[in-house]
Structure formats: C-alpha cells, structure tokens
Amino acid sequence: MAELRFLGTCAADFSPRLSADLKDKFDLDARRSSSVLLDDRYLVDCGVHTADSIRIAGVDRKEIKYIFISHLHRDHYDPQNIAYIAERQKEPVKLFVREDAELPYIPNVRIVRMKQFVTYEVDEDMKVTGLTANHDEKVRPRHLLFEYKGKKFFYGLDGGWLINATFNYLRDSHLDLAILDATCGDYEGDYRMAEHNSIPMIRLMLPSLRTVGMIDGHTKIILSHLAPSLHKSHEETVKIAEAFGATVAYDGMTAEF
C-alpha cells in the first residue's frame, strides 16, 4: 500500500490568510499551492507554498529524493522551494521536467529531462511517463503517469479535458488512482474550459474514461487544484463530488492506494 499526502490543493487564487493566521496550519478552504508527496520520498510539483506545507505536515525534507514538475507556473514550480528541499541532502535531488523546460541553476539538484510518452525508471520502485496536457504551452505542461510498486496513478492537474494522444495512451490502463484538475466549480460556461476542468466537465468525462478502461470500479478519483473563489465551501463541494464517486482533496489529506 502506498500513501499519498496532499501538501496543497489550490489553484492560483491564494488567500492572504496563508501568511497571517493560517501561516502554521492547514485550512479546508484557504488552500496552498497544489503538490503531493508519495511515501514521503517522491514529490510531485513544488510551488510557492511547498516548503511551508512540508513544515506544517511535519515531513522530513531530507527524505525527499525526487521531484516531478508538471509545468512551470510558479504555483507548481518554484526554484527557491526546490532549493530548500535540496540544501540538506547528501546526494543531489533529481528534478524531472519536460525536455524543453528552461530552468535556472539550483544547487544540489540534478535535472532529468523527459521526452513525452517515454517511460523513465526513477528507481527500483518507480517509473514515470510524461503525457501531453491541454494547458499553456509556454510553461511546458504535461500530465504524469506513475507506476509504483505495481500500482498506477495519474496526476492530471492544469489541463482541461484530455488531449487525444494522452486519452489513447491511457486506454485499458485501469488506474488505481486518478488525481484530476477541478479548478472551476459546479457551473457551466467558464472560459477556462480549454485548460482547466469544471465539475460538469468531470461528470461528463468519467463515464467515457470507464468506457475505454482508463478507470474502473476500483479506481480512486480525487479532485484537486480547486480555486476557492470559483467553488462553494469544501463541505458543499464534497457532497457534490460524492454524487459521482469522487473525493475532494484538502491540504494535509492523506490517501492510500
């Protein structure tokens, strides 16, 4: 069994309370930049709040050996936060990015450049594949497919719908876990549909993903990257998502798969 820890679950509309009364604790609605940590060793996305989230969660940063970046927007990729994780390490932290990403020098970090749709062996337990994502191309976006100790999980934040090549790549994958972008709330007509999902979009997608075997009855569906200004409260959103079999992530939440 693997444990996933959600260090942040927000889109980019951050609450000023994060640097005030919430600077030392998590909150259901005032969310931090989206990031997840697998078994305290593999970090997916490292944005502007990740160092704070690690501190609040009581995670030992020295245990984090690999960082995977979905794209270069600052809420998912922040060199200062990556440097904070790398500075205490005996060996360089491996930073996995898209092959054409332009990055500054970060001390004690080894960059691994990934071609799209090519699977890379991270260590004896983990493999990762970068998949095309429907987001601003200037920030070198990709979704990520992880294969970990016989389990498969998909990390699909910052991307509206699924691009054809990614959709077909994931056919018959029968994922154990899928983390889906849910930036927009339970309404129709948002202009972000070509780069972010809304709740109605997710409702439409899930039956098709089941039809092609990307997900099935055992797959855990978790929604993350929520914009609080576009959603109802966390409690209300949980009830909405439960109706179609999804879990709404919150900062500090853990999930096993």
PyMOL commands that set and color helices and strands:
alter all, ss='L'
color gray80, all
select helices_A, chain A and resi 16-19+50-57+61-63+79-86+137-139+164-169+199-211+228-230+234-242
alter helices_A, ss='H'
color red, helices_A
select strands_A, chain A and resi 3-8+35-38+42-44+66-68+93-98+109-114+119-121+126-131+143-148+151-156+177-181+220-224+247-248+254-256
alter strands_A, ss='S'
color yellow, strands_A
deselect
rebuild
show_as cartoon
